[in-house]
Amino acid sequence: MRLQCEVEVVSRLLPSCGLRGRGRGTRALLSLGRPPGRARGGGSGGGGGVYLMVCTARDRVGARYKVQENIERFFTRFVEEGKATVRLREPAVDVCLSKADASHLKSFLSAVRLAHQGADIGALPLSALVPAKSSDVEKPKAKMIITSRRDYPLTKNFPCSLEHLQTSYCKLARIDTRVLGLRRLRRLDLSHNHIKQLPATIGDLSCLQELDLHDNHLESFSGALCNSTLQKSLQFLDLSQNRLQALPLQFCQLRELVTLKLDDNELVRLPFKIGQLAQLRFLSAARNKLPFLPSEFRKLCLENLDLFGNPFEQPNPLVPNVQLKIPLPLLECAARATINHRIPYGCHLLPSHLCEDLKVAKRCQCGSACLSSFIQITVTMNLHHVAHTVVLVDNMGGTEAPIICYFCSLDCYSQFLDRHLQS
């Protein structure tokens, strides 16, 4: 029987010599069994020939300790946390176990106890006491950084234990399918490559918190990724220096985002529902092609905002874009009522294209919804209203940008004009 955990073997004679153990374990493989020569001798005797063997990276051959009638005490108070201690009589050492699987640890200790009590060999789940493999005793690799094409592994798999993987400057045209199988990944850095498209399966990396795609050839960001498990995990996303012109409507489902970098793309608009990113604190979209900001931009609460180098239009509230139809079409009236009165709807009740239209409904200054019949204007907003620190919008020292406003009726627009002209 074998158990992987961390082990520290502490001599109880150290205190009498004025010494003490170092207090931390090392990764090890514990085996309960008989030496190879004795293992062939049959299984009818007692447990006198059973040993506990501890193999580490420094000592893969292992240190052996006799078990039968040689255990003074078991300490199992914290066994549910994967911790236990086996106190031996000879030599006078404590074998301290930690970071073990709780259920495996319980089974292992039970077998050791039976061997200590002299149970028959045939009743014990023994293993051959042979040197451990390096993979059994080496600490699982959690981080790998590759920064050149020649260092990229072509024939060997990535360690499945990886939590941080960086493969930059490797001229990758697509994401390696081997990377998509690393389910423990928390940070994935694929910056400075030639990636043009993201596979939907990247959304299966349920632990992924940071995704860096800086300096690639991306032309789109899949809506399927926004509807994946990344909704609950992704906190950092760098899409700067790509070829993005727009982000999908579903992008704002990534509601755990804290940092979003969109610099040096070709964006002509930001996500319509960007106000839904309630956790967002750092946003940079410098050097894009943004003419104005979406109306829900007002809902953001940022610590740092950078919109430098965008060709923002000069707002003119006196020149509206009138899409208002009078009288309102029946479809518009029904859509407004559905949203304003929060009437439940779904694809089981309405055609899917109508459901999509309702999701992108606009909000008037009065709070009412409007779908395709509205009046649109742009007004000036001081970016300090949504961010504590604002990078200057232009070389003139400005911190203001145009933002879209919608009105559901002529009355709402007239009331706005009255306030605007009075101020």
N, C-alpha and C positions, 0 to 999 in steps of 0.2 A: 504494500500500500504506500502511496506517495502523497505528499502535500507540498504545494508551493506557497511560500510565505516569506516574511522577514524573520531572521533569527539572530539572537545574541546569546552566546554561551558565556555565562558569568561565573567565575570561580568564587566560591564562598570563602576562600582563604585570602582574597585580596584585602579585605578590611584589616585583617590581623597584620598585614604587611604595610599598612598605611596607604593602600591603593584602592581604587574603585574602578568599576567598568566604565566604558565610554558612554553608555546610556542610549545607544541607537543600534538598531539591527541592520543586517545586510541581507539582500535577497538570497534565498537558499531553497534547496530541494531536500525535503525530509523523506527518508525511506524507512519502512519497517519491514525487515526480512532477515534472510540468512545468507551468509557468504556463499558465492557460487558453488564451492566444493561441497558444502553441507546441504545445499538446496537439492542436490541429486540423491541425497541419502534417504529419501522417503519422508513420509509425513505422519508417522504414527506416534512419535515421541512427544514429550512436553515442550514447553517454550523456552528451554534452557539455552538453545542456540540462536535465539532471536535477538537482533540488534537494532538500535535506532541509529541511522546514519545521517549526518548533516553535511551536505555538499554546498559549497559556495563558489563564486567565480575565482577566488584565490586558491581554493582547495577543492577541485572538482573530483578528486579521488575520494574525499570525504573522511570525516572523523566518525568512528563507531563507538557506541555506548551500549553495554549489555543492559538488557531490559528486565529479565526475570529476577524478582525479589531485589531489585536494585533501585526502585523508585521510592523515595521517601514521602513525596506528596505531590498531588496535582493542584494547581491553582487555576480555577475555571470561573472565577466571578465575572469576568468580562468576555466570556466565550462568545456571546452574541455579537460582540464588536470585533470578533476575529482575533482575540488575544487570549493567551494562556501561558502557563509556565509549568515545566516538568522538572521537579527537583530530584536529582540523582544522589545516591549514597556514595558511589565510587565511580569515577572521581567526584569530588564534592563541588558539583557545578549545578547551576540553574540554566535550563534551556528555555529561553524566553521567546515565545512565538507572537507575532503580530502581523497585521494586514493579511490575514488568511480569510478564505471563504468560510463563513460561520458553520454551514452545514458540513462541509468537508472536514473542518477542524474537529467538530464533534465526533464524526465517524473515525477519524484518525486517533483521537484520544481514547475512544472506546476500545479500539484494537490494541493500543499500547497498554491499556489497563488489563486487558485479557492476557496479553503476553507476560505482563508483570506477575499476574496471578498463576501463571504456569499452565494456561489452557493448551489443549492439544494443538499441534502444528496445523492439522487439517482444518481446525475451526478458525484459523486466523487468515486474514486477507494479506498474505505476504508478497513482497516483491524481491527480485534479485538485487543484491547490494552491489551495483556496478557504478563506475564513475558517471557523473551527470553530464548531459550534453550542455554545451555553452548556452544554447537557447533556453535551457531550464533555469539557469542561475544568473544570467545577465539581466540587468534592469531593462524593462521594455522601453524601446526608443520612443520618446514622445515628440521630438523635434527634428526636422530635417530641412536643411537649407541648401538649395542647388542654384548656382548663379552662372552656369555656363552649359552650353550644349554638350560638351564632351563629358561632363559629370552626370548627365541625365541617365538614369538606369534604363536600359533597353531590354535586358533579358532577366532582370531580377525584380521581384515584386517589392512594392513599398511595404514597410512594416505596418501591420494592421493596428498597432498600438499608437500610431502617430496622432497627435493632437494639433500640431503646428507644422504645416508644409509650405515651403516657399520654393517655387521653380520659376525664377526670373531669368531673362536674357537667354532663353533656351530655344527661341524661334518656333515655339509651339503654334501650330495652326488650329488646333482644337484641344479640348481638355481630354486627357488620357482617361480611358475607362477604368484603369486601375485606381486612379485617384478617387473616382466616384464610389468606390467600394470601401473607402476609409471612414467608417461610420463614427469614429471617435473624434474626427476633425473638429476643432474649434476655430482655428484660424487657417485660411487658405489664401496664399499670396501667389497670383499668377501674373503679376505685373511685368511689363516690358516683354511681351510676346507678340504673336501675330494672330491671336484668336479672333475669329469673325462671328462666331455664334456660340451661345451657351446651351448645352443640352438640358432638357427638362429634368433629367435625373439628378442634377445637382441639388434639386430641392429635396432629395432623399437624405441629405446630410443633416440629420435632425439636430445635431449638436453645434452646427456651424454658427459662430457669433461674428466672425470678421471675414469679409470677402474683398480682396484687393485685385481689381482688374485694370489698374492704372496702365495707360500706354499700351493699348491693344487696337484691334481693328473692328470693334463691335459696332454694328449698325442698328441693333435693336436689343431690347431687354424683354424676354418672354413674359407674357402675362401668366403663364403656367407656373413660373417660379414664384410669382407673387402670391399664388394661391396654395403653395406647398407648405411644408413644415417650417420653412424659413420665416413664416409669419410670426412664429413664437420664439425664434432663436436669434435671428440676424440683428445685430446692433451697429455694425460698422460696414459701410459699403462705399468703395472707391471706384467710380466709373469714369474718372477724369482721363483726358487725352484719348478719346475714342471718336467715333463718327456718329454718335447718337443725335437724331433730330427730334425725337419725342420719346416719352416714357408712357407705358400703357396705363389705362385707367386703373387697373388692378394694382398698380405699383403702391398705392397708398394703403394696401392691406398689410404691408410690412411695418406694422405699428410699433415694433420694438426698436426701430432704428433710432440711434442716438447721433450718429455721425453719417452725413451723406455728402460725398464729393462728386461734383459733376463738371468741374472746370474743363475748359478747352475741348468742348464738343461743338455740335452744330444745333443745339436745342433752340427751337423757335417758341417753345412754351414749356412751362413746368406742369406737373400733374394737376389736373383740375381740382381734385379733392385733397390737396396737400395739407390742408388743415387737420386731416385725420391723423397725421403723424404727431401724436401728442407727446411722445418721448423725445422727439428730435431736438437737439441742442446745438449742433454744429452743422451748418449748411453752407456750402460754397458752390457757386455756379458761375464763376468768373469766365469772361471771354467766350461767351456763347452768342446767340442771335436773338435774345429775348427782347421783344418790343414792349412788353408789359408783364405784370404779375397777375396770377389768378385771384379771384375775389376772396377765396378761402385762405389766402396767404396771411390775412389779418389774424387768423386763429393761432398762428404759431407762437411759441414762447422760446426764443433762442438765446444762447449765450454768445454765439459768434456767427456773423453773417457776412459773406463776401459775394457781391454781385458786380464786381468791377469789370469794366470793359464790355458791357452789353449795349446794343444800340437802342436804348429806351426811347420811345416816342414821347413827344411833348403832349401832355394831356390837355384836352379841351372839352370840358363838360358841356359847353354850349353847342357842340356839334355831335349829337348822339347818333348811334347806329340803331335805327328804328326797325325792329322786326315784329312790332306789335300789330296784331290783327284785331279789328273791331267790326262786328262782334267776335268774341273769342270762339274758335272752332270747338265743337263738342268734345273732341279728343283732348284738347288743351284743358277744358273745364273739368273733365273727368280725371285727368292726370293731376291737376292742382288739388282737387278734392281728396284724391287718394293720399297725396303726400301731406297736405295740411292737416287732415284728420287722422293721419297715421293708420290708414286702412291696410290690413295685411294683404300682401299679394305675393305671387310666385309663378313659376313656369307651369304649375299645375292649374292655374287660374287664367293666366294671360299668355299671349304669344311671347316667346323669348325676346323678340326685338323690342316689344313694349316694356318689358322688365328692364332691359338695358337702358332704354330712354329714361325711365324713372330714376335709375341710379345716377344719371348725370343731370338731374334737375338743378336749376339755378335758384338762388335765393335773392329775393328782393330786399331792399333796405328795411322794409317793414316786417320782414320775417316770412312772408308768404313765398310759395314756390312758383316757378314759371318754367315751362318746358321749351317750347319753340316760339312762343309769342312773348316778346319782351322788348325793353329799351336798354341799350348798352352804352355806357360811357366809360372813359378812363379819368381818374382823378389822381392827384398827387398824394402819396403817403410817405411820411417820414419813417424810415426803416428802424429808427430807435424805438418805435412803438412795439416792434416784435422781437428786437434783439438788443442785448446789453452792449455788445461790442459790434460795430459796423465798420467794415472796410469801405473806404470812399468809393462811390459809384463811378466817379470820373476824375479826371485830373484837375477839375475845378473845385474840389473839396466838397462835393455834394453827397448827401446821405438820403436823398429822396428818389423815389421811383414811381412810375405810373402803375396803378392797380385798377382792375376792371370792377365796375359796379353795374348791377342789374336792377331794373324796375319792372314791376309786374303790370303797371297801369300808368296812364297819363297823370293821374292824381299824385301818385308817389313821386314821379319825376318832377312834377310842378312844385311839390313841397320841398324837394331837394334843391331845386333852382332858387327858390325863395331864400332858403337858408344860406346857400352859397353866395348869392348876390348881396345879402345883408352883411356877410362877413368880409 
